Amino acid sequence: MRRRRDFRELADEVAREIEAGALRGGERLPTQRAFARRRGIAVSTAIRVYGELARRGLVVGEVGRGTFVRAAAPHPGGAALTEGPPRPPGSQPPGLRSPDVRSPDVRSPGLRSPDVRSDVRSPGLPSPDVRSPDVRSDVRSPGLPSPDVRSPGSGPGPAMVNLELNYPLVEGQSALMARALGPLARADVLLEATRPAAPDGTAAAREAAATVLARSGWRPDAGRLLFAGNGRQAIAAALSSLVRPGGRVGVEEVTYPLVRAIAEQLGVRLVPIAVDEQGMLPDALAAAHRTASLAAVYVQPTLQNPLSVTAGAERRARLAAVIRDLGCRVVEDGTWGFLAEDAPAPLAALLPERVIFVDSLSKRVAPGLTLGMLAAPADHLDALARSLRSGGWAAGAFALEAAVRWVGDGTVETLVAAKRADVEVRHGIVRERLIGPGPGPGPGAGAGAGPGAGAGVKGRFRIDPRSYYCWWELPPPWRAETFVAAAAARGIAVTPGPAFAADGQRAGQAVRIGLASPPTEVLAWALDTLVDIAVGEAG
């Protein structure tokens, strides 16, 4: 017996034909009776299909003439955004990189727009209002003036090349992302896609997130995934669920600056833990816990920001053993780990009962439309979900839908490959312009290999070839704050080391240089200028 087909299913088929271009704008559809005969359905079902297509805004009926595919609305003239960042005349739009300055043997792969399916519907997901937390993205040291950060030549006032922010974008990225988002603008989808969502998102989003988070033989259980608006909110929710006000959290002595801001908001104390070329020292962690109990540990085992260090398999096993003995929970930040394809399995694979693994799409895709992902122990899911709700940190449905589409159509995978190639190009520029001949970073390519450290009249450098940032220990007599001020006077913003110190003191006289944001030719100029400052001006 033939299965009776639902009119919505048939409408979906026609919608896909319209989207694929098989049915063009202005084209006349067959009569409802002819449509019914071709599809083997009742005329009454065909009438409902045409009504559904009209409700979606895909077709329009004209009395006496028939039903026609609605022509796509032309793009309006002028700027699409109400206010966008100024750009120098003739510069490329955001998302496009200039290929002028590249190592001759390293090229970013071409980005192809994959086929995009439109059969992913968003369910309505009631949830509390989602608010962004008041977490600062500023990582400059207190007391330093905020530079007027602009693209070179982008209007009146001092132009500033920003080597503080670190968001990689690659050529063709904008078009690649746009293809997947197009179906979300449909009238029948947009309302549902812009509703708030529950902390556990949707089944499709959980499966997509599990695919993104999988690495080195580990794949999280999709049933133990929750979502935040971005990576910062994911960290805030995780720490809030683990640590009461006044509690102690062990962190690398030089760490992600926003963890300090989050800790201040939550009223928790950060305890600096010594590090070496593979990151956090297990014995130092145990000693800190003996001094006074740690409620949790925040750690970045892969391409640690800002030092670029990566813990090897043995170090991770030793760290996991110490944490198990201490009985505390861990927030493992894997934000930059996608660049290190050969890194060992995360701590979450060794301690699934103790680790909340945190990651996001901000570096893989883009910071403005991102998604924070948390893989948590089964016995902590409820507490973490409550933290996401009470903090207003849960993700919205639109971000969940975008992530599902970007993962499903290959956009994320394509962008990851392109950014791995891009970081090779930028590392070549760093070697040529900043570090120069002589001792320099080692290969850093094997699992557990730490970043090399070149030393000389320019100081000492810590960088991994897979990393988008460089830690520069300045040559005497430079101090971090005076070097930052000298760089700002020459039109370059860099971040002083103390901004990364867990206690504000242990970073030494160093700066972090973000490599991802400027076009490659601007990066090359900026690095040349910083070298001129370091060796040619008195500190």
N, C-alpha and C positions, 0 to 999 in steps of 0.2 A: 504494500500500500504506500503510495507516494506521500512523503511528509508535507504537511501544509506549511508553506513558507510565510514567515512574519513579514508584514509590509515594511517594517523598519530595516530588516535585513536586506530586502530588495532595494530600498532607498540608499542604503550604504553602498551597494554595488554600483548604482548609477552615480553616486557621489564620487566614488573612486574613478570612474570613467571620466567624469568632468575634471577632476583634479589632474589626471594623467594626460589630459588633452585629447582623449579619444572622442569626447563630445566638446565642441568648441563653443565659446560665447556667441550667442545669436543663432545657434543651430536649433532647428525645430525638432522636437521629440515626436515619436509616432503617436498616433491617437491612443487614448486609453484602451480602446478595444483591441487595437493592433498590438500594443504593449502586452496586454493580457494574453493574447494568442501566442506571441513569441515566447513568453516566459512560462506558459502553461499554468496560468493562475486565473482566478475569477476576475471579472471586470470590476467588481466592488473592491477587490484587493488593489487593482491597478489605480483606482481612484484614490485610495488611501495613500499609495506610494507617491503619486503626483502631489497630493496635499502635503505630505511630509517634506518633499523636496522644496515646495514653495515656502513651507514654514522655516526651513533652514536657509532660505534666501538664495537657493541655487538655481531656481527656475522661476519664470513668470508666465502666467496664463493670460492670453488676450482673446476676448470673446470674438468668435467667428473666425479666428486665425489659428489657434492652437496654443501649445505650450512650448516655450523657448528657453534654452539655457541662458541664464543671466550673464551678460558680459562682465568681466572683472572690472571693478572700479579702477580708474587710472590713479596712479600715485599723485597726490596733491603736490603742487609746486611749493617751494620754500623748504625750510628746515622741518624735519619730522619731529624733533624734540623741541619743547618749549624753550629750553636753554641748553646749549651744548658747550663743551670746552672750546675755547678759541684755538685756531690752528694757523700756522704761518701760511701766507699765500702760496698756492701751488703744492702744499703738503698733502700727503696721503690721508684718507679718512682713517678713523680708529680701526684697528684690527688688521691693517696692512703694514707689513714691514718693508723697508727699503732693502733691496738685495745688493746694494752697491758695495758694501764692505763685507766681504766674506772670505774665509779661507778657500783657496781654489779647489781643494779636493773634498769639501764638505758642503752639501746642499740640502736644504729642506725638501722633503718629498712634496710633490704636487698634491694638492688637496682636491679630491674629487667629490662632488656632491652626490651622495648615495640616494638610492630610491627611498622615498619616505612613504610609509603606509599611513593611512588615515583611519585605521580601524581600532584605535585605542580610545575608548570613551572614558571620560572622567566621571566617576560616581560623585554624588553629593556627599560631602563629608563634614557634618556639623562639628564645630570645635570652638573653644573660647577665642576671643580676639588675640591676634598674634602681634606682639609689639617687639620692636628691636630694643635690646638693652642699651643702656647708656655706657657703652664700652668704647673708649677712645682708640682711634687708629693712629694717633700721633705717637711716634717713638723717639722724639727728640728729648734731650735732657732738660729738666726744669731750669729755667733761667736763661736759656738760649733763645734768641729771637727767632720767630717763625719766618723762614724765608718766603718771599713771594714766588711760589713755584709755578712756572709756566713752561710751555714748550718754547724752544728757541725761536725768537722772532714773532711771538704770538701776541703782540700788542704792546701798548705803552708800558713803561716801567721795566725793571730788570728782568731779563729772561733767566730762567733757572732750569737746568737739567736735573731732573729728580732721580737720584740714585738711592733714595730712601725707600720709596714704594717699589714693590717687586711683583708685578703681575704680568706674566708672559702672554703675549698675543702673537699669532703667526699669520703669515700671508694667506688670504682666502678664508679666514676664520669666520668673519661676519656672514658671508654668503652661506657657508656650511651650516651655521647655527640657524639661520633664518628659514631654511627649507623645512626643518623639523617643526618650527614654531608656527608655520603658516596655518595648519588646520586648527590650532587653538583659537584663532581669531574668528572662526565660524560662529554665527549667531546662536546656534543650538549648543555650542560647547563652552563659549567664553564665560557665561555666568557661572556654570558649575566649576570651571577651572580656576575661577578667582575666589572661590570660597575658602575659608580656613580649613585646615585638615587636622586630623587627630595625630598625636605624636608617632603612632606606628604607621602613618601614611596609608598606602594601599598595597595589596598583594603584589601588583606589578612593580611598584616602586621598590618594595623590599627585595624582589628578585633582581631588579636592575642594580640596586646598591650592592647586593652580595657579589654581583659580577664585577663591579668597580673595585670593591675592597679586596677581592681575591688576589693573592700573591704568594709566590714561593711555596706552592703546595697547600696553602691554607685558604679556605673559603668559609666565611662566617655563615652560621645558620640564619637563613632569611627570617625565621620566626623570632629572632632575637635582635632585630634591627629597629632603631627609632631614628627620627629625623628632627633636625633643627634648621633654623633659617640660614645659618652659615657655620663655618668652622669655629669662629669665636664663641658663638652662642652654644655650640655643642660642648666646648671646653667648659664654659660657664655652668651649663646644666650638669655636666658630669661632676665637677668639683662641688657644686651646691648640693648634689645628692649624696656626696660622700663625707663632707667635712662640715662640722658645725662651726658657727662663729667662734673665733679664738683657737680653732684647731690648727695643726701644723701639717704643711705639705712639703715633702722633699722635692726639689727641682735641681736640674743642672745649674751650677753656679753662674753660668752665662746661658741665658735662655730666651725664649720668645717673649718680647716685651709686654705683650698684651696680657700675659699671664699675671704680671704684676698688677695691672689695672683691674683684672677680674678679681684677684685676691683682695685688693683694697675694697672693692664693692661688696664682696662676701664677708669681709671681716676675718679672713684667715691669714695665717702667717706663713710666708715662704721660707724654707730652710735650705740654704745653698749646699749642694753636694758637689764635691770635687770631681773633676773630669780629666781624662787624658785623651790620647789620640783615638780612642774608641768610645768616648762619651762617658757616661756616669760610672763611677768606680763602685763596685758592689761593697767593698770593705768600708768605704766612706759612708755609704748609705746605712749600713748596719751600725756604724759608730754614731751617726746622727740619731738613729732610733733609740739607741741605748741612753743617750743624753736625755731625751724626752720623746715619748711615743709620737710617731708620725701617723696621722689618720689616712694619708694617701701619698702617692708619688706621681708626679707629672714628668714624663720623659719622652724624648724624641730619639729613638734608636737609629733612625735612618736619615741621613743628610740633615743632621741637627742644625737648626737655625739659632745662632749665626755661624757656628764653627765649621759646618759641612762634614762633621765626623759621622762615621757609621760604625755601629757595633758589629763585630763578627759573631759567628755562631757560638763560639765558646763563651764570649763575653755575655751574650744574651742568656745562655744556659746558666751561667754563674749568677747573673742578676736575678733571673727567675727563681733560682734556688734560695737566694737571700730573701727575696720578697715573700716567698712561701713560708719561710721560717719566721719572718716578722709578722705575718698575718695581716698585712695591710693591703689596700686596694690600689690599683694603678690606673692612671689615665695615660694611654699611649697615643701620641700624636703622630699620625702617618701622613700629614699633609703633603710633604715633598717627596714621599717615598716612591711615587709613580715614576720619577726620573731614574731611580736606581733599580733597574729590572732584575739585576743579579743579587740584590741584597738578601740576607738570610730571612727566614720566616719571622714574623713579628712575635713580640712577647705574648700577644693574644693567642697564638697557637700553642705556646708553652704553658700558659696560665689562663685557660679560658674561664675558670671559675673566679678569677681575681681581676681581670683586665677589662676596662672599657676602652675599646679601640675607637679613635675619633679621626675622621677625615672629612674632606669636602670636595666640591667641584670647582672651587674658586681658582685654583692654580691650573687644573686640567683644562677647564673651559673658560670661565670669565668670572670676575668678582661681583659684577652687578646683578647677575641672575644665577645664584648658586644654591647649594644645598649642603647642609651639614649632616653627616651620617655617623651613627653611634652603634657599634656592636657591643652588647652588654651581656654579662652573666645572667642566666635565667632567673636567679633569685634576686636580682637587682632591677629587673625591668620595670616593675611597678613604681619603685622609688624614683627611678630616672624619668619615667613618664610624668610623674607628679611634678618633678622639678621643671621639666620642659613646659608644662601647662602653667604652673604658678609664676614662672619667670617670663611668660609670654615669648618663649624661645622656639616653639614648634614651627615647622615649615608650613608654608602655604601650599594649596593644591596646585597652583600654577607651576611652582618650582618642581613639585613632584612629577607633574605631567611632562614638563620640559625634560627632566632627567630621564624619565622612561623612554622618551622618544630619542634623545641624544645617545643613550646607551644602545637602544634597540636598532637604530639605523647606522651605527658605526661611527657617529660623529666623535664620541669621546675617544674611541680607540684611534681614530685618525689624528685627532689633535694631540694625543699623548705621543704618538710617533713623531709628529712634526716638531713638538717641543723638545723631545730628546735630541733631534737633529739640530734644532736651533741653539740649544745649550752648548753643543759641540762647537758651533760657529763662534759663540760668544766667549767660550773658554779659550779658543784660539786667539781672539782679540786680546784677552787678558794676558795670555802668555807673551804676545808680541809687544803690547803697549805698556803693560804695567810691570810685569815680573822681569821681562827682558832676558838676555842670555845669562848663563851661569846657573847656579843652583836654583831649582824651581820645584813646583809641585810634582810629586810622584804620580804614577799612573792612576792610582786610586780606583782601579777598575775591578779588582777582585772582591769577592764578598769579604767584608770585614776590613778591607784596606782603608786606612784613614787618609785624610787629605795630606798632601805634601806640604812642606813649609819651606819656601825659599827665603834666604836671609842675605843681607848685604847693606849697601849704603841706603837703599830704599826701605829698609826694615825687614820684617818677616811676614810672609803671606800664608794663610791657610785657605785652601780651596780644593774641592774635589771636582774633577772634570765633568761630573754629572750635576753639578750644583749651580744654581742661579745667583749665588752670592759669594763674596770674598771677604775674609776677615783679615784686616791689615793692621799688624802691630807696628806702629810708626817708629821711624828712626829718631834717636835723641837729637835735639832736645824737645821735639814736638810733644805737646799734650793734646789729648783728643779734642777738647773744647776749642783750643786755639786753631787746630787744623780745620775743624768744621767751619769756624768763622772765616778762615782764609779761603777755604773752598767756596763758601757762599759768596765772598767778595768777587770771586772769579766766575760766578754763575752756576755753581754745582752744589747740590744738596746731598750730603752723606750723613750717616747716622753715627753719633759718637758711641763708643763702646759701653760707657756707663749705662746707657739706656737698656742694655741687655743684661746687666748684672742683677742677679736675684736680690742682692742686698744694696744695689746701687754703687758698689765700691770695687768689686773684684775683677773688673774687665781690663784693667791696665790702660795703657795709652794706645788705644786701638780704635778703628772705625770699621763699620760694615759697609760694603759697597754692593748695592743691588744691581744686577746685570740685566734684568729681564725687560724693563720698561722702555728705555729709549731705543730709537732706531739704531742699527749697528754703526752707522757712520757717526752718529752723535755720541754713542758710547766710546768709540775709538778716540774722538776728540776729547771727551771728558777725562778719560784715563791718561792721555798725554798731559793734560793740564794738571791733573792731580800729581803726576810724577814731577812736573816742573815745580809745583808748590813744595813738595816734600824735599827735594834735593837742592832747590834754588832759592828758598826763602828761609829766613831765620825763624825758628819756632819760638 
